[in-house]
Amino acid sequence: MNSLVPPRSTTVQPRRWRRPLQIAMAVSAGLGVALAGQTLRNCRALPSVTVRKPTSEEPDMSNNVGTRAGQTPTPTIAVLLPVRNEQRNIRQCLDSILAQQGVTEIIVLDDQSTDDTAEMAAELLGSDPRAQLILGESDPPENWLGKPWACARLAAATNADVLVFVDADVVLEPSAVVASTDLLIAEGLAMLCPYPQQDANTALTRLIQPLLQWSWLTFIPYRYSMTAQPPSMAVGNGQLALFTRDAYLQVGGHHAVANEVVEDIALARALRSAGMRTAVVDGHQIATCKMYATDRELIDGYTKSLWQAFGPPVQQLSTLGLLAYLYLLPPIALSSSDRPTRVSTIVAMAAAVVGRGLVAHRTGQRILPEVAFAPVAVGGLIALTALSTYRRARGQLTWKGRRV
């Protein structure tokens, strides 16, 4: 008689989880489509800093920012470049700065470089009457990180109306500064960050670097952020950042963010909290930035700051959990034998790829094959955040030879 008893079903466990998985993937697909729609709206709303070349019939006004009818007199502009062990980048960066139109001052601060950065900077600056080289001879004071300390000293060395901070791995088009200043003044902004095109040529940099722009173009409603200016939605980018001097000093400048690893976003939040307006715009036509030349540099660079990028631990876990749910769970759920689950999974994955593709197209990045690996890129970001948190806990974070 025992032979007539049907064997115990082996599908009890899959059936038990089928409905919850269907719901989870349907929600993931819905959120993914909504975020892709928001990304499309953001890409359309995002302004660009462009360089308009004069025609043969009109004069070149690039040296006369702010002098059009009804505007205030031309502001003085200081380009401020902090450098430390940048001999690989200094020549190309500084050549592009020296070629800038409409710039009053160019100040370089060498922060105790142990390579030939200072010597190269002195040679490049030469006898340009706008140029000044400052040699930093002391370590940052207690509770200061290196970059905010260098930027604070640079700001203190000028009385210019507009302060333009540039990283040494950035290369500018000749009218980049004057065009950006024009937009800063026209929009009544306290801080403007034209986001450079990210130059990536290794496996990890091509996967991870585009996520910088993708993150805020996906999750922050750009029009609302620009209209309401909530500090929680402030975005900044220290690669190329312009400030009106009055606004910068009003919030304490880099003194107010002395110990902040992500000092650009901290400054944007401080300005918005003080009732002033900030903006990040597309700047891929006027600037390029090669942050990391190797995958090892990218790992070290990201791990120095990602532990802080998503806020306190609870907020960090929530953010990483959401990213995993939206972008890592769908590829896993694709193996499900349940048809509704597979359909939702395909929609979720397609939405992720479309969102990445929209940002890549809008910001001048490569589209293929990078966007097809959107889930892999997000997985890499999560792994780098975990590594950053681990290194932070063990006191192993360093950058440019200094402990972070």
Sequence and secondary structure as in RCSB ss.txt:
>XXXX:A:sequence
MNSLVPPRSTTVQPRRWRRPLQIAMAVSAGLGVALAGQTLRNCRALPSVTVRKPTSEEPDMSNNVGTRAGQTPTP
TIAVLLPVRNEQRNIRQCLDSILAQQGVTEIIVLDDQSTDDTAEMAAELLGSDPRAQLILGESDPPENWLGKPWA
CARLAAATNADVLVFVDADVVLEPSAVVASTDLLIAEGLAMLCPYPQQDANTALTRLIQPLLQWSWLTFIPYRYS
MTAQPPSMAVGNGQLALFTRDAYLQVGGHHAVANEVVEDIALARALRSAGMRTAVVDGHQIATCKMYATDRELID
GYTKSLWQAFGPPVQQLSTLGLLAYLYLLPPIALSSSDRPTRVSTIVAMAAAVVGRGLVAHRTGQRILPEVAFAP
VAVGGLIALTALSTYRRARGQLTWKGRRV
>XXXX:A:secstr
 GGGS    S HHHHHHHHHHHHHHHHHHHHHHHHHHHHHHHHHH  B       TTS   TT TT STT     
 EEEEEEESS TTTHHHHHHHHHT SS  EEEEEEES SSSHHHHHHHHHTT TTEEEEEE S   TT  HHHHH
HHHHHHT   SEEEEE TTEEE TTHHHHHHHHHHHTT SEEEEE EE   SHHHHHHTTHHHHHHHHHS HHHH
HHH  GGG    TTEEEEEHHHHHHTTGGGGGTT TTHHHHHHHHHHHTT  EEEEE TTTEEE   SSHHHHHH
HHHTTHHHHT SHHHHHHHHHHHIIIIIHHHHHTT S HHHHHHHHHHHHHHHHHHHHHHHHTT   TTGGGGHH
HHHHHHHHHHHHHHHHHHTT  EETTEE 
